[in-house]
Amino acid sequence: MKRPLLCLFALLLFLPVGVPAAQGATSAPDFTLPTDQGTAYHLAESRGKEVVVLFAWASWCPSCQKEMPLVNQLHDQFADLPVRLFGVNMQEKPKQVARARAAHHLKFDILLDQQGTFARAYGVYGIPQVMVIDKKGKLRYRDFGPPPNLVEAVKALAAEE
């Protein structure tokens, strides 16, 4: 039990932290993923226009299930801002995603990473994981779960030109 916790702690030391910090922000890898509603989303669509908040999750993950009400609240809080919030489902079938959407009354858009291309590009090795990409396409935050100041930080990023 101690070894996995130590490994997780060591990995967390290397993740970018703190949404407001511009220093150390890296370019977010571009991606195009299908949605669970039959359309597609391309990250480049948001560049220069809006902040993108991504939650990597899976329906079988108990921690992800616990965060779903929070993600729904964030969706509502960001509704009038230049912010796109997506749940990025990790390699599940659309039927599983549809059941999770219905069971948890999910309001936010869901992207389907069925082939794991997003997970590989973003180094998603555990879930739930939260990522924030600013209007310039820079990855400003990535960690397991949202920081306590996520709403304020995303609002500040959304206000930037």
Phi and psi in degrees as GROMACS dihedral restraints (atoms count N, CA, C in turn):
[ dihedral_restraints ]
;  ai    aj    ak    al  type     phi  dphi    fc
    3     4     5     6     1   -68.3    20    10
    4     5     6     7     1   -38.6    20    10
    6     7     8     9     1   -62.9    20    10
    7     8     9    10     1   -47.8    20    10
    9    10    11    12     1   -61.5    20    10
   10    11    12    13     1   -38.3    20    10
   12    13    14    15     1   -65.3    20    10
   13    14    15    16     1   -40.3    20    10
   15    16    17    18     1   -64.7    20    10
   16    17    18    19     1   -40.9    20    10
   18    19    20    21     1   -64.2    20    10
   19    20    21    22     1   -43.9    20    10
   21    22    23    24     1   -61.3    20    10
   22    23    24    25     1   -43.8    20    10
   24    25    26    27     1   -60.9    20    10
   25    26    27    28     1   -44.0    20    10
   27    28    29    30     1   -63.1    20    10
   28    29    30    31     1   -40.7    20    10
   30    31    32    33     1   -66.4    20    10
   31    32    33    34     1   -37.6    20    10
   33    34    35    36     1   -64.2    20    10
   34    35    36    37     1   -27.6    20    10
   36    37    38    39     1   -63.6    20    10
   37    38    39    40     1   -24.5    20    10
   39    40    41    42     1   -98.1    20    10
   40    41    42    43     1    -0.7    20    10
   42    43    44    45     1   -84.5    20    10
   43    44    45    46     1   145.8    20    10
   45    46    47    48     1   -66.4    20    10
   46    47    48    49     1   137.2    20    10
   48    49    50    51     1  -126.3    20    10
   49    50    51    52     1   156.7    20    10
   51    52    53    54     1    79.7    20    10
   52    53    54    55     1   103.0    20    10
   54    55    56    57     1   -56.3    20    10
   55    56    57    58     1   -43.3    20    10
   57    58    59    60     1   -68.8    20    10
   58    59    60    61     1   -19.6    20    10
   60    61    62    63     1   -75.3    20    10
   61    62    63    64     1   116.8    20    10
   63    64    65    66     1   -81.0    20    10
   64    65    66    67     1   -25.4    20    10
   66    67    68    69     1   -68.8    20    10
   67    68    69    70     1   134.5    20    10
   69    70    71    72     1    84.9    20    10
   70    71    72    73     1    -0.8    20    10
   72    73    74    75     1   -68.4    20    10
   73    74    75    76     1   138.5    20    10
   75    76    77    78     1  -113.7    20    10
   76    77    78    79     1   158.5    20    10
   78    79    80    81     1   -64.9    20    10
   79    80    81    82     1   131.8    20    10
   81    82    83    84     1   -76.2    20    10
   82    83    84    85     1   131.8    20    10
   84    85    86    87     1   -59.5    20    10
   85    86    87    88     1   135.1    20    10
   87    88    89    90     1   -71.1    20    10
   88    89    90    91     1   151.8    20    10
   90    91    92    93     1  -155.6    20    10
   91    92    93    94     1   157.5    20    10
   93    94    95    96     1  -130.8    20    10
   94    95    96    97     1   126.5    20    10
   96    97    98    99     1  -134.1    20    10
   97    98    99   100     1   147.8    20    10
   99   100   101   102     1   -73.6    20    10
  100   101   102   103     1   153.1    20    10
  102   103   104   105     1   -96.8    20    10
  103   104   105   106     1   166.2    20    10
  105   106   107   108     1   -74.4    20    10
  106   107   108   109     1    -5.7    20    10
  108   109   110   111     1  -101.6    20    10
  109   110   111   112     1     7.0    20    10
  111   112   113   114     1    93.5    20    10
  112   113   114   115     1     4.9    20    10
  114   115   116   117     1  -105.4    20    10
  115   116   117   118     1  -168.3    20    10
  117   118   119   120     1  -136.4    20    10
  118   119   120   121     1   153.6    20    10
  120   121   122   123     1  -125.8    20    10
  121   122   123   124     1   133.8    20    10
  123   124   125   126     1  -116.6    20    10
  124   125   126   127     1   123.3    20    10
  126   127   128   129     1   -52.8    20    10
  127   128   129   130     1   -36.9    20    10
  129   130   131   132     1   -59.1    20    10
  130   131   132   133     1   -22.8    20    10
  132   133   134   135     1   -59.6    20    10
  133   134   135   136     1   -30.2    20    10
  135   136   137   138     1   -88.8    20    10
  136   137   138   139     1   -17.3    20    10
  138   139   140   141     1   -57.8    20    10
  139   140   141   142     1   127.9    20    10
  141   142   143   144     1    82.1    20    10
  142   143   144   145     1    -6.4    20    10
  144   145   146   147     1  -118.3    20    10
  145   146   147   148     1   -38.7    20    10
  147   148   149   150     1  -154.2    20    10
  148   149   150   151     1   157.3    20    10
  150   151   152   153     1   -82.6    20    10
  151   152   153   154     1   143.7    20    10
  153   154   155   156     1  -117.5    20    10
  154   155   156   157     1   125.9    20    10
  156   157   158   159     1  -113.0    20    10
  157   158   159   160     1   125.4    20    10
  159   160   161   162     1  -119.7    20    10
  160   161   162   163     1   133.7    20    10
  162   163   164   165     1  -117.9    20    10
  163   164   165   166     1   110.6    20    10
  165   166   167   168     1   -81.1    20    10
  166   167   168   169     1   129.1    20    10
  168   169   170   171     1  -154.9    20    10
  169   170   171   172     1   171.2    20    10
  171   172   173   174     1  -147.5    20    10
  172   173   174   175     1   151.3    20    10
  174   175   176   177     1   -67.3    20    10
  175   176   177   178     1   -25.4    20    10
  177   178   179   180     1   -83.8    20    10
  178   179   180   181     1    -6.9    20    10
  180   181   182   183     1   -86.5    20    10
  181   182   183   184     1   114.0    20    10
  183   184   185   186     1   -60.4    20    10
  184   185   186   187     1   -39.0    20    10
  186   187   188   189     1   -65.7    20    10
  187   188   189   190     1   -37.4    20    10
  189   190   191   192     1   -63.9    20    10
  190   191   192   193     1   -43.6    20    10
  192   193   194   195     1   -60.1    20    10
  193   194   195   196     1   -38.7    20    10
  195   196   197   198     1   -66.8    20    10
  196   197   198   199     1   -30.0    20    10
  198   199   200   201     1   -84.0    20    10
  199   200   201   202     1   -13.3    20    10
  201   202   203   204     1   -58.4    20    10
  202   203   204   205     1   -42.5    20    10
  204   205   206   207     1   -60.4    20    10
  205   206   207   208     1   -37.1    20    10
  207   208   209   210     1   -65.1    20    10
  208   209   210   211     1   -42.2    20    10
  210   211   212   213     1   -64.6    20    10
  211   212   213   214     1   -39.2    20    10
  213   214   215   216     1   -60.8    20    10
  214   215   216   217     1   -42.0    20    10
  216   217   218   219     1   -63.5    20    10
  217   218   219   220     1   -43.4    20    10
  219   220   221   222     1   -61.1    20    10
  220   221   222   223     1   -41.5    20    10
  222   223   224   225     1   -54.3    20    10
  223   224   225   226     1   -45.7    20    10
  225   226   227   228     1   -66.9    20    10
  226   227   228   229     1   -40.7    20    10
  228   229   230   231     1   -68.4    20    10
  229   230   231   232     1   -28.6    20    10
  231   232   233   234     1   -94.1    20    10
  232   233   234   235     1     0.4    20    10
  234   235   236   237     1   -56.2    20    10
  235   236   237   238     1   -37.0    20    10
  237   238   239   240     1   -99.0    20    10
  238   239   240   241     1    13.4    20    10
  240   241   242   243     1  -113.4    20    10
  241   242   243   244     1   160.2    20    10
  243   244   245   246     1   -76.5    20    10
  244   245   246   247     1    71.4    20    10
  246   247   248   249     1  -137.8    20    10
  247   248   249   250     1   134.3    20    10
  249   250   251   252     1  -111.2    20    10
  250   251   252   253     1   127.7    20    10
  252   253   254   255     1  -115.9    20    10
  253   254   255   256     1   128.0    20    10
  255   256   257   258     1  -130.2    20    10
  256   257   258   259     1   143.7    20    10
  258   259   260   261     1   -93.2    20    10
  259   260   261   262     1   127.0    20    10
  261   262   263   264     1  -104.5    20    10
  262   263   264   265     1   106.8    20    10
  264   265   266   267     1   -78.6    20    10
  265   266   267   268     1   132.5    20    10
  267   268   269   270     1   -91.8    20    10
  268   269   270   271     1    96.7    20    10
  270   271   272   273     1    58.9    20    10
  271   272   273   274     1    37.6    20    10
  273   274   275   276     1  -107.6    20    10
  274   275   276   277     1   160.9    20    10
  276   277   278   279     1   -74.4    20    10
  277   278   279   280     1   149.8    20    10
  279   280   281   282     1   -53.3    20    10
  280   281   282   283     1   -35.0    20    10
  282   283   284   285     1   -63.4    20    10
  283   284   285   286     1   -38.4    20    10
  285   286   287   288     1   -65.3    20    10
  286   287   288   289     1   -41.3    20    10
  288   289   290   291     1   -65.0    20    10
  289   290   291   292     1   -42.5    20    10
  291   292   293   294     1   -61.4    20    10
  292   293   294   295     1   -41.4    20    10
  294   295   296   297     1   -63.5    20    10
  295   296   297   298     1   -41.8    20    10
  297   298   299   300     1   -65.7    20    10
  298   299   300   301     1   -41.9    20    10
  300   301   302   303     1   -57.6    20    10
  301   302   303   304     1   -47.0    20    10
  303   304   305   306     1   -68.0    20    10
  304   305   306   307     1   -45.3    20    10
  306   307   308   309     1   -63.4    20    10
  307   308   309   310     1   -35.4    20    10
  309   310   311   312     1  -106.2    20    10
  310   311   312   313     1     6.5    20    10
  312   313   314   315     1    52.3    20    10
  313   314   315   316     1    48.3    20    10
  315   316   317   318     1   -71.2    20    10
  316   317   318   319     1   128.5    20    10
  318   319   320   321     1   -96.2    20    10
  319   320   321   322     1   -24.0    20    10
  321   322   323   324     1   -84.4    20    10
  322   323   324   325     1   160.9    20    10
  324   325   326   327     1   -70.5    20    10
  325   326   327   328     1   144.0    20    10
  327   328   329   330     1  -120.0    20    10
  328   329   330   331     1   127.6    20    10
  330   331   332   333     1   -98.5    20    10
  331   332   333   334     1   143.0    20    10
  333   334   335   336     1  -106.6    20    10
  334   335   336   337     1   111.7    20    10
  336   337   338   339     1   -99.4    20    10
  337   338   339   340     1    64.4    20    10
  339   340   341   342     1   -66.9    20    10
  340   341   342   343     1   -30.3    20    10
  342   343   344   345     1   -95.1    20    10
  343   344   345   346     1    -5.6    20    10
  345   346   347   348     1    79.9    20    10
  346   347   348   349     1    11.6    20    10
  348   349   350   351     1   -66.5    20    10
  349   350   351   352     1   -40.3    20    10
  351   352   353   354     1   -64.7    20    10
  352   353   354   355     1   -46.5    20    10
  354   355   356   357     1   -57.5    20    10
  355   356   357   358     1   -42.4    20    10
  357   358   359   360     1   -68.3    20    10
  358   359   360   361     1   -44.8    20    10
  360   361   362   363     1   -63.7    20    10
  361   362   363   364     1   -34.7    20    10
  363   364   365   366     1  -100.9    20    10
  364   365   366   367     1     1.6    20    10
  366   367   368   369     1    63.7    20    10
  367   368   369   370     1    38.6    20    10
  369   370   371   372     1   -77.4    20    10
  370   371   372   373     1   110.3    20    10
  372   373   374   375     1  -119.2    20    10
  373   374   375   376     1     5.8    20    10
  375   376   377   378     1  -164.6    20    10
  376   377   378   379     1   152.6    20    10
  378   379   380   381     1  -133.8    20    10
  379   380   381   382     1   157.3    20    10
  381   382   383   384     1   -74.8    20    10
  382   383   384   385     1   148.4    20    10
  384   385   386   387     1  -133.4    20    10
  385   386   387   388     1   141.1    20    10
  387   388   389   390     1  -115.1    20    10
  388   389   390   391     1   135.4    20    10
  390   391   392   393     1  -131.3    20    10
  391   392   393   394     1   141.3    20    10
  393   394   395   396     1  -124.8    20    10
  394   395   396   397     1   127.1    20    10
  396   397   398   399     1  -116.5    20    10
  397   398   399   400     1   125.4    20    10
  399   400   401   402     1   -77.4    20    10
  400   401   402   403     1   177.3    20    10
  402   403   404   405     1   -62.5    20    10
  403   404   405   406     1   -23.6    20    10
  405   406   407   408     1   -85.9    20    10
  406   407   408   409     1    -1.1    20    10
  408   409   410   411     1    86.4    20    10
  409   410   411   412     1    19.2    20    10
  411   412   413   414     1   -96.0    20    10
  412   413   414   415     1   133.9    20    10
  414   415   416   417     1   -75.3    20    10
  415   416   417   418     1   110.5    20    10
  417   418   419   420     1   -99.9    20    10
  418   419   420   421     1   -19.7    20    10
  420   421   422   423     1  -154.2    20    10
  421   422   423   424     1   141.8    20    10
  423   424   425   426     1  -156.0    20    10
  424   425   426   427     1   124.8    20    10
  426   427   428   429     1  -168.4    20    10
  427   428   429   430     1   173.7    20    10
  429   430   431   432     1   -82.6    20    10
  430   431   432   433     1   103.0    20    10
  432   433   434   435     1    88.8    20    10
  433   434   435   436     1   158.3    20    10
  435   436   437   438     1   -77.9    20    10
  436   437   438   439     1   150.1    20    10
  438   439   440   441     1   -74.7    20    10
  439   440   441   442     1   160.1    20    10
  441   442   443   444     1   -61.4    20    10
  442   443   444   445     1   -25.7    20    10
  444   445   446   447     1  -100.7    20    10
  445   446   447   448     1    23.4    20    10
  447   448   449   450     1   -57.5    20    10
  448   449   450   451     1   -47.9    20    10
  450   451   452   453     1   -61.0    20    10
  451   452   453   454     1   -49.1    20    10
  453   454   455   456     1   -63.3    20    10
  454   455   456   457     1   -41.2    20    10
  456   457   458   459     1   -66.5    20    10
  457   458   459   460     1   -41.8    20    10
  459   460   461   462     1   -68.5    20    10
  460   461   462   463     1   -38.8    20    10
  462   463   464   465     1   -60.4    20    10
  463   464   465   466     1   -40.9    20    10
  465   466   467   468     1   -64.6    20    10
  466   467   468   469     1   -42.3    20    10
  468   469   470   471     1   -65.1    20    10
  469   470   471   472     1   -38.2    20    10
  471   472   473   474     1   -66.7    20    10
  472   473   474   475     1   -29.0    20    10
  474   475   476   477     1   -78.4    20    10
  475   476   477   478     1   -17.9    20    10
  477   478   479   480     1   -68.7    20    10
  478   479   480   481     1   146.1    20    10
